């Protein structure tokens, strides 16, 4: 298991298979996991091609080191699995594509309010010191998904993946069962979270959008119809509707459903038919625009909400610069 631009939650998902980890250890040798082991890159480079049975690759690709490891592990692995939202779609690191590389560096190392020195050095790929030369991976201009760099055999969705989905994948390989057609999303369904949500929908128009701390929703009615921006309508099913079951709107971590290329654009389309903008024939254009502005005030970070998990892998991809 390799981590690229990620948070470590995917490693926790692996450990959370609990005692079944012993079954994994009975069937596989752990070759490489920077979070848990001290295997070096040259150890992996020395392996014969295809000698790794399964690689779970988590994290988006933010540096040239991530790109190198994606290509190396593709070469050495029989199965390369995009593990979690970051690898499959870009996830939170992918939101960095809304800013240029220079803007990100300035914000972190020059403009942050917590800095004492606002003119300090920026990270460089090579820096000379008394002891020698220090090197860092290059911070690339854009975040990419694993599938944008190498061929991916399968994906396991989620942020992080649910542990039973991880075990189902590993156990299928142990038992010699097929995982499905190449490119399949393991554990994901073919519909949306709404299909497995227990809440009641009435096709009610949305008059106000709320943030989660502003209201206490009832436990039976569709959260979107109550004014909470629930992404379940544009998110692949398979999770069991876990978040809506505990009064929290779906944020979209299973990615777009089958046939949808851009999760954010699909949600914009859905909102267009659900928001109560009143009868356009009874109000003038200015009033209509003001009504839209008032509604959208309930989504202060539109891009970060609609593309929270999927920006890097979407049609939009990020901020377009000349």
PABA-636844 format. One line per 8 residues: number of its first residue (from 0); for each residue x, y, z of N, C-alpha, C, O. Coordinates in steps of 0.001 Angstrom, whole numbers, padded with zeros to 6 digits. Last residue first. Example, Ala and Ser with C-alpha at 12.3 -4.5 7.8 and 13.67 -1.06 7.14 Angstrom:
BEGIN
1	012850/-002250/007080/013670/-001060/007140/012900/000030/007870/013409/001138/008039; 013190/-005690/007800/012300/-004500/007800/013200/-003300/007800/014236/-003319/008465 .
end
This chain:
BEGIN
321	-004713/030780/-018941/-004267/030923/-020331/-002907/030279/-020550/-002382/030307/-021663; -006222/028342/-016787/-005368/029514/-016954/-004880/029583/-018388/-004651/028542/-019003; -008899/027103/-015020/-008296/027190/-016352/-007496/028483/-016462/-008025/029576/-016257; -009020/025189/-012138/-008995/026541/-012689/-008274/026532/-014026/-007165/026010/-014139; -010286/021874/-012819/-009707/022903/-011967/-009787/024251/-012644/-010532/024433/-013607; -011878/019904/-014071/-010471/019653/-013748/-009852/020626/-012771/-008988/020251/-011979; -014269/019619/-015615/-013714/020933/-015270/-012232/020829/-014937/-011422/021589/-015468; -014650/016880/-015638/-014456/017577/-016909/-013820/018939/-016664/-012939/019364/-017411 .
313	-012728/015476/-012856/-013934/015944/-013535/-013604/016552/-014890/-012437/016718/-015245; -010642/014786/-011237/-011056/013821/-012245/-012258/014251/-013054/-012766/013473/-013862; -010440/016979/-009531/-009297/016631/-010383/-009687/015678/-011505/-009130/015747/-012601; -013034/016982/-008184/-012590/018042/-009090/-011498/017590/-010053/-011616/017793/-011261; -014302/015252/-006358/-014180/014849/-007760/-013540/015859/-008694/-013501/015622/-009901; -014877/015962/-003755/-014111/014739/-003989/-013672/014572/-005441/-012744/013810/-005713; -016086/018485/-003984/-015247/018163/-002824/-014350/016963/-003081/-013191/016951/-002669; -017651/019856/-005767/-016503/019098/-006283/-015554/018677/-005164/-014352/018533/-005386 .
305	-019572/021123/-004264/-020018/020279/-005370/-018896/019402/-005920/-019154/018333/-006473; -017908/022442/-002341/-019025/021586/-001949/-019397/020615/-003058/-019522/019414/-002817; -016034/023938/-003642/-015575/023008/-002620/-016658/022069/-002140/-016361/021009/-001588; -017702/025518/-005263/-016790/024540/-005868/-016356/023492/-004853/-016314/022300/-005161; -019102/027016/-003238/-019804/026216/-004242/-018902/025132/-004830/-019288/023965/-004889; -019211/027943/-000317/-018082/027423/-001097/-018646/026462/-002133/-018665/025249/-001928; -021728/028669/000664/-020668/029679/000580/-019458/029238/-000238/-018752/030078/-000795; -024721/028139/000158/-023568/027335/-000276/-022383/028288/-000421/-022061/028682/-001543 .
297	-026609/029959/000797/-026530/028783/001652/-025415/027835/001264/-025177/026839/001947; -026606/031703/-001253/-025867/032104/-000053/-025748/030950/000940/-024886/030967/001820; -028366/030747/-003099/-026994/030249/-003176/-026124/030730/-002027/-025017/030225/-001839; -030696/032205/-002447/-030645/030752/-002288/-029209/030249/-002217/-028878/029419/-001370; -029910/034789/-003161/-030283/034491/-001775/-030209/032991/-001517/-029710/032563/-000476; -029517/034501/-005933/-028392/034866/-005060/-028687/034520/-003603/-027817/034017/-002893; -032159/033955/-006781/-031102/032958/-006959/-029924/033244/-006037/-029387/032323/-005421; -033341/036396/-006190/-033834/035175/-005545/-032780/034062/-005640/-032553/033327/-004680 .
289	-031973/038052/-007930/-031811/038243/-006488/-032268/037006/-005723/-031655/036618/-004728; -032928/037082/-010365/-031504/036951/-010049/-031255/037108/-008559/-030433/036396/-007981; -035617/037851/-010119/-035279/036435/-010313/-033818/036189/-009935/-033504/035205/-009265; -035391/040572/-010055/-035920/039871/-008880/-035564/038385/-008930/-035255/037763/-007914; -034401/040969/-012672/-033606/041376/-011508/-034077/040667/-010240/-033258/040212/-009441; -036502/040056/-014308/-035207/039373/-014332/-034379/039712/-013104/-033718/038836/-012546; -039657/040025/-012516/-038726/040501/-013531/-037367/039830/-013365/-037129/039121/-012387; -042198/037495/-012177/-041194/038395/-011611/-040273/038862/-012722/-040121/038189/-013742 .
281	-043830/035729/-013453/-044465/036675/-012546/-043487/037655/-011920/-043905/038561/-011199; -042413/033901/-014892/-043301/034793/-015630/-043932/035865/-014767/-044512/036816/-015290; -041090/032326/-013118/-040309/033357/-013809/-041200/034334/-014565/-040794/035462/-014847; -042352/031543/-010080/-042703/031550/-011494/-041983/032695/-012194/-042224/033869/-011912; -039698/030517/-007859/-040997/031110/-008154/-041220/031122/-009665/-040332/030739/-010427; -037597/028964/-007401/-037293/030322/-007855/-038559/031090/-008212/-038499/032174/-008792; -036685/026477/-005594/-037934/027211/-005783/-037607/028662/-006114/-037371/029479/-005224; -034667/023935/-006980/-034751/025206/-006256/-036049/025936/-006602/-036449/025998/-007765 .
273	-034760/021781/-008756/-035318/021621/-007409/-035471/022932/-006643/-036313/023031/-005751; -033485/022164/-011133/-034868/021700/-011203/-035543/021630/-009839/-036757/021443/-009757; -030990/023000/-010320/-031753/023850/-011216/-033214/023459/-011302/-034082/024305/-011516; -030016/020831/-008937/-030484/021994/-008178/-031340/022910/-009047/-032296/023520/-008568; -029265/019220/-011120/-030313/018777/-010196/-030888/019952/-009410/-032103/020055/-009238; -027216/020764/-012250/-028414/020463/-013032/-029574/020057/-012128/-030712/020483/-012328; -025405/020653/-010155/-025918/021955/-010585/-027211/021769/-011375/-028174/022514/-011197; -024877/017939/-010211/-025571/018504/-009054/-026138/019884/-009377/-027227/020237/-008922 .
265	-023517/017705/-012625/-024790/016990/-012466/-025580/017551/-011289/-026807/017635/-011348; -021245/019148/-012033/-022155/019653/-013059/-023522/018989/-012952/-024554/019627/-013161; -020121/017425/-010080/-020517/018785/-009752/-021508/019358/-010744/-022497/019980/-010354; -019588/015050/-011533/-020495/015040/-010390/-021006/016437/-010052/-022191/016614/-009769; -019325/014134/-014692/-018973/015284/-013866/-019996/015427/-012746/-021123/015866/-012972; -020239/011847/-015926/-018828/012188/-016057/-018400/013278/-015087/-017233/013339/-014700; -022347/009181/-015366/-022143/010608/-015072/-020653/010915/-015093/-019885/010303/-014350; -022497/006448/-015667/-022988/007285/-016750/-022819/008771/-016537/-023117/009556/-017437 .
257	-022938/005698/-012258/-022663/005201/-013603/-023286/006123/-014650/-024444/006524/-014535; -022327/008560/-010095/-022915/007270/-010464/-022589/006902/-011904/-022036/007701/-012660; -019275/009969/-008730/-020466/010049/-009570/-021013/008671/-009911/-020248/007711/-010008; -018274/009091/-005298/-018081/009548/-006667/-019363/009539/-007479/-020418/009146/-006980; -018448/008589/-002675/-018418/007410/-003553/-018309/007805/-005023/-018258/006938/-005896; -018673/011070/-001405/-017358/010416/-001439/-017305/009153/-002289/-016212/008682/-002602; -020726/013034/-001034/-020340/012590/-002370/-019116/011722/-002486/-018548/011629/-003574; -021969/013800/001246/-021054/014782/000654/-020438/014292/-000651/-019710/015034/-001310 .
249	-025241/013511/002525/-024158/012890/001766/-023285/013984/001167/-023793/014976/000644; -026069/015105/005640/-026193/014964/004189/-024994/014260/003581/-023869/014396/004063; -026976/013399/008607/-025974/014202/007909/-026127/014019/006404/-026299/012894/005936; -028583/011675/010051/-028983/013081/009928/-027910/013982/009334/-027934/015196/009538; -027779/009089/009775/-027464/009755/011049/-027641/011271/010933/-026962/012047/011606; -028507/008397/007233/-029091/007624/008339/-028837/008287/009696/-029586/008072/010648; -026892/009962/005584/-028285/010360/005814/-028951/009604/006962/-029868/010128/007595; -024485/008292/005862/-024568/009661/006396/-026012/010126/006587/-026340/010641/007656 .
241	-025082/005758/004651/-024681/005881/006056/-024879/007284/006613/-025388/007444/007723; -026074/004407/002382/-026666/005669/002834/-026333/005980/004276/-027195/006416/005040; -024656/002252/001554/-025780/002000/002442/-026441/003264/002957/-027272/003209/003863; -022714/002522/-000308/-022330/002794/001084/-023441/002455/002067/-023205/002376/003272; -023852/002194/-002737/-022956/001145/-002273/-022561/001308/-000821/-022127/000354/-000175; -024222/004691/-005383/-024642/003948/-004200/-023631/002853/-003862/-022679/002618/-004607; -022721/007761/-006378/-022890/006319/-006568/-023306/005640/-005262/-022810/005970/-004186; -024483/010811/-006375/-023384/010009/-005839/-023708/008526/-005969/-024830/008097/-005702 .
233	-026501/012618/-006728/-025498/012522/-007793/-024290/011696/-007350/-023195/011862/-007888; -028070/012499/-004494/-028752/012398/-005780/-027769/012253/-006937/-028156/011812/-008019; -026392/013035/-002347/-026784/011659/-002631/-027414/011468/-003991/-027306/010393/-004582; -025622/015463/-001441/-025115/015075/-002757/-025535/013664/-003155/-025091/013150/-004182; -027591/017819/000110/-027216/016404/000131/-026841/015981/-001283/-027637/016120/-002212; -027845/020592/001630/-027301/020202/000336/-026754/018777/000416/-025588/018569/000750; -030945/020985/003168/-029533/020636/003353/-028989/020095/002041/-029608/019236/001415; -033659/021345/002789/-032772/022473/002557/-031308/022218/002840/-030499/023142/002761 .
225	-035343/019272/002821/-035332/020097/004034/-034358/021267/003914/-034245/022083/004829; -034713/018044/000484/-035985/018755/000522/-036132/019596/001786/-036942/020522/001829; -032362/016850/001347/-032301/017887/000320/-033588/018703/000313/-033550/019923/000152; -033282/014924/003130/-032493/016056/003635/-032429/017193/002626/-032441/018365/003004; -036501/013584/003247/-035308/013814/002421/-034575/015066/002897/-035174/016131/003047; -037654/012750/006534/-037808/013458/005261/-036468/013618/004558/-035430/013768/005203; -036939/011586/008966/-037673/010803/007979/-037728/011442/006598/-037837/010736/005595; -035886/013078/011015/-035187/011841/010662/-035838/011076/009521/-035342/010017/009138 .
217	-035504/016640/010537/-036217/015471/011043/-035611/014217/010417/-034908/014294/009410; -032564/018654/011314/-033528/018038/010404/-034293/016899/011069/-033819/016277/012020; -031927/021525/012714/-031946/020138/013163/-032991/019419/012313/-034187/019559/012567; -029845/024040/011169/-031136/023420/011464/-030915/022023/012033/-029855/021423/011854; -027209/024915/011028/-028277/025911/011139/-029643/025309/011457/-030515/026012/011968; -025179/023198/010508/-025323/023643/011899/-026531/024558/012102/-026838/024933/013233; -025229/022752/007754/-025648/021675/008659/-025860/022137/010097/-026640/021529/010830; -026857/025461/006020/-025665/024714/006393/-026040/023783/007542/-027045/023996/008220 .
209	-029658/025477/003760/-029061/025663/005077/-027719/024950/005154/-027476/023969/004450; -031639/027095/001398/-030543/026156/001618/-029872/026492/002943/-029556/027651/003213; -035101/027315/000750/-033938/027839/001463/-032901/026736/001591/-033238/025583/001859; -036891/025987/-000872/-037015/027438/-000765/-035811/028077/-000083/-035526/029253/-000308; -037194/023377/-003064/-036341/023890/-001989/-036422/025413/-001970/-036060/026062/-002951; -040179/021435/-003639/-039211/022441/-004050/-038446/022987/-002833/-038980/023049/-001726; -040651/017927/-003291/-040898/019279/-002788/-039801/020226/-003259/-038626/019860/-003275; -040787/015238/-003791/-040607/016159/-004921/-040923/017600/-004528/-041403/018387/-005344 .
201	-040681/013746/-001543/-042017/014159/-001982/-041959/015086/-003191/-042978/015660/-003577; -038999/011013/-000040/-038963/012154/-000956/-040369/012459/-001435/-041156/011550/-001702; -037901/009759/003043/-039023/009927/002125/-038848/011183/001283/-038586/012268/001802; -035005/007656/003703/-035829/008856/003884/-036881/008983/002771/-036751/008385/001703; -033230/005659/003295/-034516/005280/003895/-035458/006474/004047/-036598/006306/004479; -031350/005130/000343/-031674/006017/001465/-033076/005690/001980/-033997/005470/001193; -030742/003843/-001928/-030632/003064/-000694/-030878/003916/000550/-030641/003472/001673; -031150/005732/-003882/-031786/004428/-004052/-031720/003586/-002787/-032555/002703/-002591 .
193	-029529/007864/-003198/-030975/007999/-002977/-031681/006646/-003052/-032687/006428/-002376; -027073/007140/-004163/-027316/006968/-002729/-028808/007077/-002420/-029294/006448/-001480; -027802/005561/-007366/-027350/006657/-006506/-027651/006341/-005042/-028383/005402/-004730; -026567/002740/-009172/-027559/003797/-009026/-026973/004907/-008156/-025770/005162/-008208; -024830/000715/-009107/-025064/001301/-010430/-026092/002424/-010378/-026448/002995/-011408; -022381/000600/-006424/-023539/000142/-007161/-023660/000826/-008508/-022710/001441/-008993; -019156/-000484/-005286/-020067/000563/-005736/-021221/-000021/-006522/-021060/-001028/-007212; -017486/-002571/-004847/-018332/-002140/-003736/-019300/-001040/-004102/-020177/-000696/-003310 .
185	-015228/-001435/-007212/-015540/-002507/-006278/-016340/-001976/-005093/-015913/-001038/-004419; -015719/-000571/-010329/-015656/000100/-009030/-016145/-000892/-007988/-017343/-001159/-007892; -013751/-001911/-013038/-014930/-001904/-012169/-014663/-001148/-010871/-013533/-001095/-010385; -011561/-002227/-014616/-012105/-000881/-014501/-013298/-000777/-013575/-013811/000319/-013344; -012392/-005424/-015784/-011368/-004422/-015517/-011980/-003029/-015563/-012796/-002708/-016426; -015148/-007054/-014204/-014497/-006529/-015401/-013472/-005473/-015024/-013660/-004722/-014067; -014377/-008903/-011174/-015247/-008219/-012116/-014456/-007723/-013309/-013249/-007944/-013411; -012811/-010438/-009635/-013221/-009149/-009073/-014197/-008404/-009974/-014774/-007392/-009576 .
177	-013202/-013974/-009223/-012978/-012793/-010065/-013494/-011527/-009396/-014494/-011553/-008679; -011612/-015774/-006565/-012832/-015333/-007225/-012547/-014099/-008081/-011728/-013263/-007698; -009625/-016801/-004955/-009529/-017013/-006392/-010773/-016621/-007159/-010978/-017080/-008283; -009541/-016212/-002321/-010368/-017351/-002713/-010301/-017653/-004206/-010858/-018650/-004666; -007935/-013918/-002385/-007491/-015100/-001635/-008240/-016343/-002105/-007641/-017406/-002269; -009612/-012210/-003833/-008328/-012616/-004411/-007808/-013871/-003713/-007300/-014782/-004367; -011692/-011972/-001997/-011965/-012499/-003335/-010682/-012976/-004006/-010665/-014015/-004665; -010376/-010761/000132/-010847/-012135/000277/-011166/-012766/-001071/-010937/-013959/-001270 .
169	-009932/-008185/-000874/-008799/-009050/-000539/-009236/-010506/-000474/-008537/-011388/-000973; -012642/-007307/-001208/-011680/-007317/-002308/-010551/-008302/-002033/-010251/-009156/-002867; -013700/-007547/001348/-014335/-008249/000234/-013390/-008364/-000950/-013342/-009397/-001616; -012040/-005762/002774/-011951/-007202/003018/-012579/-007993/001874/-012031/-009020/001472; -012933/-003330/001704/-011525/-003718/001585/-011393/-005228/001747/-010720/-005891/000958; -015561/-003365/002527/-015276/-003364/001097/-013829/-003778/000839/-013539/-004488/-000124; -015233/-003216/005256/-015791/-004457/004704/-015609/-004516/003194/-015510/-005606/002630; -014201/-000628/005539/-013335/-001776/005790/-013907/-003078/005239/-013155/-003950/004803 .
161	-014695/001806/003028/-015213/001071/004175/-014462/-000249/004319/-014133/-000899/003327; -012197/004227/002148/-013009/003050/001839/-013509/002378/003116/-012833/002383/004145; -012557/007399/004007/-011807/006376/003279/-012728/005229/002866/-013915/005247/003192; -014130/007739/001296/-013148/008610/001947/-013255/008446/003459/-013936/009223/004128; -014753/005753/-001667/-014933/006124/-000265/-013818/006984/000269/-012698/006963/-000242; -014156/002862/-003839/-014539/004238/-003514/-014581/004487/-002019/-014463/003565/-001213; -011669/001255/-005436/-012516/001079/-004258/-012877/002476/-003775/-011994/003214/-003340; -011120/000201/-008790/-011177/001282/-007800/-012049/000838/-006638/-013041/000133/-006824 .
153	-008803/-001615/-010908/-010059/-001459/-010173/-009962/-000243/-009259/-008877/000272/-008991; -006586/-001052/-012618/-007405/-002251/-012791/-008781/-002107/-012144/-009799/-002436/-012753; -005429/001699/-014435/-005897/001206/-013134/-006809/000010/-013372/-007697/000054/-014224; -002667/002971/-016115/-003862/002133/-016213/-004194/001553/-014840/-003331/000984/-014172; -001632/006290/-015054/-001387/004887/-015408/-002721/004162/-015532/-003763/004667/-015114; -002713/008908/-014984/-001274/008700/-015180/-000960/007278/-015633/-000113/007080/-016504; -005329/009002/-014411/-004859/009951/-015423/-003391/009754/-015758/-002878/010356/-016701; -005680/007239/-012309/-006067/006807/-013643/-005675/007765/-014746/-005685/007383/-015916 .
145	-004945/008829/-010129/-004098/007709/-010530/-004396/007279/-011959/-003482/006989/-012731; -005376/012338/-010887/-005824/011075/-010325/-004891/009969/-010798/-004137/010151/-011753; -003340/015226/-010151/-003921/014249/-011071/-004428/013040/-010294/-003968/012757/-009188; -002945/018675/-009604/-003172/017353/-009019/-003807/016458/-010080/-004700/016883/-010812; -000507/020770/-011227/-001880/020316/-010988/-001873/018952/-010314/-000920/018182/-010438; 002256/021380/-011066/001276/022457/-011262/-000159/022046/-010959/-000951/022863/-010490; 003976/019622/-008355/003524/019775/-009733/002432/020842/-009868/001760/021167/-008889; 006803/019894/-006634/005377/020146/-006430/004787/020500/-007792/005072/021571/-008327 .
137	009363/017508/-006702/008787/018702/-007318/007282/018745/-007070/006579/017755/-007271; 010817/016381/-003599/010071/016151/-004836/009526/017463/-005390/009264/018406/-004644; 013991/017719/-002530/012574/017488/-002290/011905/017155/-003618/012373/017599/-004665; 017298/017427/-001184/016356/017417/-002307/014938/017153/-001817/014721/016457/-000824; 020316/018919/-000172/019017/018384/000214/018058/018474/-000968/018018/019486/-001667; 023726/018320/-000160/022610/018810/-000962/021317/018122/-000531/021232/016894/-000524; 025700/019013/002757/025532/018463/001416/024345/019088/000712/024000/020243/000958; 026133/020315/005118/026297/018863/005111/026184/018247/003723/026534/017083/003533 .
129	025523/022952/004502/026897/022599/004854/027133/021098/004715/028189/020662/004257; 023317/022813/001613/023610/023104/003016/025032/022637/003306/025670/022006/002464; 021356/023580/-001190/022678/023270/-000668/022822/023698/000781/022483/024828/001134; 018487/022111/-002438/019004/023167/-001568/020350/022738/-001006/020472/021665/-000416; 016035/021421/-004822/017419/021191/-004401/017912/022391/-003600/017774/023538/-004027; 013440/022140/-005103/013769/020736/-005352/015189/020407/-004925/015514/019243/-004690; 012301/024220/-002401/012980/024042/-003681/013317/022569/-003860/013464/021837/-002881; 009942/026238/-000677/010544/024924/-000905/011143/024831/-002307/010555/025310/-003277 .
121	010990/029641/-000105/010002/028688/-000583/010679/027335/-000794/011879/027290/-001064; 012127/031500/002746/012363/030735/001518/011181/029838/001174/010472/029348/002053; 010232/034409/003934/011103/033252/004080/011242/032477/002780/010543/032770/001809; 008724/036611/004289/009622/036610/003135/010612/035449/003225/011701/035508/002654; 007372/036645/006618/006572/036530/005402/007429/036580/004141/006893/036589/003033; 007838/035296/009621/008636/035784/008495/007857/035559/007209/007699/034423/006760; 005776/034335/011174/006543/035485/011657/007313/036133/010517/007430/037356/010447; 002529/033152/010274/003964/033253/010002/004571/034488/010662/003952/035552/010701 .
113	-000178/033063/010458/000579/032445/011555/002087/032542/011366/002847/032063/012209; -001331/034018/008177/-001328/034895/009352/-000485/034339/010491/-000117/035082/011401; 000357/033451/005100/-000377/032911/006246/-000237/033823/007463/000847/034337/007743; 001930/034267/002972/000768/035079/003339/000014/034588/004570/-000897/035274/005034; 004117/032490/002585/004323/033938/002588/003162/034707/003222/003383/035689/003931; 003503/029771/002585/004822/030176/003090/005044/031683/003162/006040/032129/003731; 000829/029478/001678/001354/028654/002770/002592/029280/003407/002712/029313/004632; 000500/031374/-000371/-000465/031306/000730/000124/030566/001932/-000066/030985/003074 .
105	002616/030780/-002076/002547/032090/-001415/001617/032040/-000207/001920/032600/000847; 001889/028206/-002907/003134/028417/-002173/003111/029750/-001415/003534/029828/-000262; -000509/028768/-004255/-000498/027865/-003107/000747/028086/-002256/000665/028146/-001029; 000385/030442/-006304/-000585/030943/-005326/-000601/030074/-004072/-000696/030587/-002957; 002018/028664/-007709/002609/029820/-007041/001673/030395/-005986/002111/030788/-004905; 000117/026848/-008710/001174/026382/-007816/001787/027545/-007043/002047/027422/-005846; -003194/028307/-008604/-001931/027982/-009262/-000924/027483/-008229/-001100/027678/-007026; -006274/026747/-007617/-005237/027767/-007442/-003990/027340/-008201/-003760/026150/-008413 .
97	-007814/024607/-008017/-008484/025901/-008155/-007510/027062/-007991/-007872/028220/-008200; -006370/022416/-007376/-006379/022799/-008785/-007147/024089/-009042/-007135/024608/-010158; -006884/021813/-004773/-005744/022685/-005039/-005675/023129/-006485/-005000/024109/-006801; -008748/019886/-004864/-009252/021259/-004804/-008125/022271/-004962/-008370/023443/-005248; -007292/017537/-004650/-007644/018018/-005979/-008202/019420/-005993/-008145/020093/-007023; -007194/016964/-001935/-006006/017542/-002583/-006313/018124/-003959/-005677/019086/-004387; -009897/015862/-001714/-009549/017167/-001137/-008269/017746/-001749/-008252/018936/-002063; -010110/014031/-004844/-010600/014342/-003495/-010122/015725/-003015/-009963/016644/-003819 .
89	-009215/012420/-006980/-008471/013617/-006591/-008818/014120/-005212/-007945/014584/-004479; -010363/009980/-007677/-010976/011211/-008173/-010201/012489/-007863/-010503/013539/-008430; -008772/007805/-006796/-009739/007616/-007870/-010201/008924/-008497/-010413/008987/-009708; -007163/008777/-004744/-006543/008126/-005894/-007499/008070/-007077/-007092/008262/-008223; -009177/009893/-003061/-008037/010691/-003520/-007400/010085/-004763/-007126/010796/-005730; -011059/007838/-002466/-011429/008966/-003315/-010236/009738/-003858/-010271/010196/-005000; -009656/004462/-002562/-010211/005661/-001961/-010375/006813/-002934/-009896/006770/-004067; -007294/003206/-004458/-007870/002934/-003143/-008351/004237/-002526/-007550/005026/-002025 .
81	-006979/001678/-007374/-007117/003042/-006850/-007941/002953/-005576/-009136/002661/-005614; -004907/-001058/-007721/-006238/-000623/-007314/-006176/000798/-006773/-005425/001092/-005842; -003426/-003231/-009825/-003248/-001894/-009255/-004633/-001321/-008988/-005428/-001125/-009907; -002199/-006440/-009958/-003415/-005642/-009816/-003068/-004312/-009164/-002486/-004275/-008080; 000512/-006955/-010316/-000471/-007649/-011135/-001801/-006902/-011124/-002447/-006754/-012161; 003126/-004528/-010343/001915/-005092/-009737/001054/-005826/-010757/000889/-005386/-011895; 005229/-003127/-011433/005556/-004252/-010554/004324/-005016/-010062/004471/-006057/-009422; 004085/-001074/-012939/004993/-002021/-013580/005192/-003281/-012733/005310/-004380/-013274 .
73	002724/000335/-010974/001981/-000243/-012096/002817/-001341/-012767/002301/-002403/-013114; 004872/001194/-009474/003981/000191/-008897/003056/-000412/-009949/002648/-001566/-009818; 005991/003059/-011302/006770/001926/-010810/005853/000823/-010281/006039/-000349/-010607; 003927/004908/-011642/004427/004155/-012796/005202/002919/-012358/005085/001857/-012969; 003649/005815/-009007/002496/005271/-009727/002965/004416/-010893/002451/003317/-011106; 006181/006815/-008495/005733/005626/-007781/004505/005004/-008442/004349/003783/-008430; 006226/009055/-010223/007222/007985/-010365/006736/006703/-009703/006861/005621/-010278; 004146/010570/-009111/004060/010096/-010494/005007/008919/-010706/004630/007909/-011299 .
65	005195/011135/-006581/003946/010378/-006702/003795/009789/-008096/003367/008645/-008249; 007398/012676/-007384/007619/011409/-006690/006370/010531/-006767/006470/009324/-006990; 006204/014942/-008352/006822/014038/-009324/007176/012696/-008698/007248/011686/-009398; 003033/015338/-006595/004461/015571/-006814/005008/014624/-007870/004368/013638/-008235; 000367/014598/-006529/000673/016012/-006374/002122/016325/-006709/002431/017460/-007072; -002140/012478/-006939/-000768/012648/-007422/-000454/014138/-007490/-000931/014851/-008372; -003951/011272/-004023/-003860/011912/-005331/-002391/012107/-005699/-001507/011921/-004863; -004283/008121/-002325/-003759/009480/-002442/-003755/009974/-003874/-003578/009201/-004816 .
57	-003248/004704/-002557/-004146/005751/-002069/-003475/007117/-002172/-002251/007233/-002110; -003226/001678/-003980/-002592/002989/-004141/-003580/004045/-003669/-004619/004260/-004293; -002589/-001504/-003312/-003585/-000492/-002984/-002869/000857/-003018/-002011/001136/-002181; -001558/-004028/-005370/-001149/-002750/-004786/-002382/-001896/-004556/-003128/-001600/-005489; -001084/-007486/-005368/-002046/-006375/-005285/-001342/-005146/-004732/-000618/-005226/-003740; 001321/-008952/-006005/-000017/-009434/-006355/-001029/-008293/-006410/-001752/-008152/-007397; 004325/-008195/-007516/003411/-007785/-006443/001993/-008172/-006854/001517/-007772/-007917; 005570/-008893/-009870/005797/-009754/-008702/004948/-009365/-007492/004861/-010134/-006534 .
49	005554/-007420/-012201/004405/-008251/-011890/004548/-009115/-010660/003717/-009993/-010429; 009059/-007527/-012685/007776/-006955/-013076/006645/-007939/-012765/006761/-009136/-013030; 011021/-008195/-009761/010628/-008524/-011130/009271/-007897/-011433/008434/-007753/-010542; 012507/-005580/-007779/011588/-006697/-007968/011331/-006953/-009444/011414/-006044/-010270; 013951/-003258/-007580/014696/-004494/-007829/013787/-005694/-008068/014263/-006735/-008523; 012126/-001328/-006871/012693/-001271/-008219/013414/-002559/-008586/013487/-002919/-009761; 011786/-001967/-004194/010687/-002208/-005137/011211/-002216/-006568/010778/-003029/-007384; 014245/-001163/-003199/013804/-002545/-002983/012681/-002909/-003953/012634/-004026/-004469 .
41	014299/001509/-003767/015178/000646/-004559/014854/-000832/-004346/015149/-001663/-005205; 012545/002519/-001846/012143/002505/-003243/013011/001553/-004057/012508/000863/-004944; 012476/000410/001092/012980/001527/000297/012522/001397/-001153/012164/000315/-001617; 010495/-000290/003944/010957/-000702/002625/011375/000525/001814/010703/001555/001848; 009563/000037/006481/010724/000836/006083/011314/000359/004759/012494/000578/004486; 006009/000342/007185/007244/-000400/006946/008343/000532/006449/008082/001667/006050; 003765/001955/007461/003980/000877/008419/005355/000230/008332/005819/-000368/009302; 003691/003873/005507/003093/004199/006800/003474/003186/007874/003505/003515/009060 .
33	004752/002635/003240/005543/003660/003939/004991/004038/005309/005743/004476/006179; 004769/-000447/002395/003751/000417/003009/004484/001467/003821/004812/001223/004982; 005377/-003416/000812/005656/-001982/000764/004492/-001229/001382/003353/-001364/000935; 004810/-006123/001149/006045/-005724/000486/006407/-004265/000742/007580/-003916/000872; 003534/-008578/003107/003482/-007135/002900/004829/-006682/002353/005861/-006837/003007; 002554/-011600/001711/003638/-010883/002377/003453/-009399/002084/003238/-009013/000935; -000550/-013347/002183/000305/-012394/001478/001470/-011967/002357/001379/-011972/003585; -001901/-015140/003808/-001957/-015334/002354/-000992/-014450/001584/-000647/-014765/000445 .
25	-001623/-014405/006412/-001432/-015815/006091/-001322/-016045/004589/-000723/-017025/004147; -002325/-011741/006308/-000917/-012070/006533/-000623/-013539/006251/000502/-013886/005890; -005088/-012027/006038/-004308/-011390/004973/-002840/-011778/005098/-002192/-012104/004104; -005668/-013133/008477/-005936/-013917/007270/-005173/-013348/006083/-004677/-014088/005233; -005022/-010958/010055/-004221/-012178/010187/-004448/-013112/009003/-003527/-013805/008571; -006981/-009164/009471/-005631/-008839/009017/-004722/-010056/009124/-003757/-010177/008370; -009211/-009927/010776/-009034/-010482/009434/-007667/-010125/008851/-007241/-010712/007856; -009383/-008466/013079/-008659/-009738/013148/-008465/-010384/011784/-007646/-011293/011642 .
17	-009668/-005426/011287/-009509/-006063/012600/-008806/-007416/012477/-007754/-007510/011846; -009980/-003762/009310/-010557/-005084/009053/-010343/-005987/010269/-010768/-007142/010289; -008634/-001470/009985/-009970/-001662/010550/-010671/-002930/010071/-011839/-003147/010395; -006379/-001312/008466/-006241/-001851/009818/-007609/-002182/010414/-007724/-003075/011253; -007567/-000065/006221/-006980/-001405/006119/-006880/-002056/007493/-007254/-003216/007664; -008312/002381/007289/-009348/001507/006736/-008837/000080/006596/-009579/-000876/006824; -005824/003455/007882/-006704/003091/008991/-007804/002148/008507/-008189/001224/009223; -005003/003998/005296/-004270/002995/006076/-005100/002526/007269/-005083/001347/007623 .
9	-006806/006018/004724/-006900/004761/003976/-006115/003649/004672/-006520/002487/004638; -006019/008154/006311/-007260/007456/006624/-007398/006130/005911/-008034/005210/006427; -003856/009545/005425/-003601/008397/006289/-004852/007627/006653/-004762/006553/007247; -004249/011524/003559/-004286/011906/004971/-003933/010775/005920/-003728/011017/007110; -002312/012234/000541/-003430/011656/001284/-003300/012002/002760/-002360/012687/003165; -000620/011882/-002140/-001190/013038/-001436/-002454/012577/-000727/-003532/012536/-001320; 000120/008583/-001516/000610/009757/-002234/000106/010988/-001477/000380/011123/-000284; 001014/005527/-000141/000232/006749/000011/000909/007887/-000737/002112/008116/-000603 .
1	000654/002091/-001003/001424/003334/-001112/000490/004511/-000860/-000662/004512/-001295; 000849/-001191/000000/000000/000000/000000/000885/001242/000000/001738/001423/000868 .
end
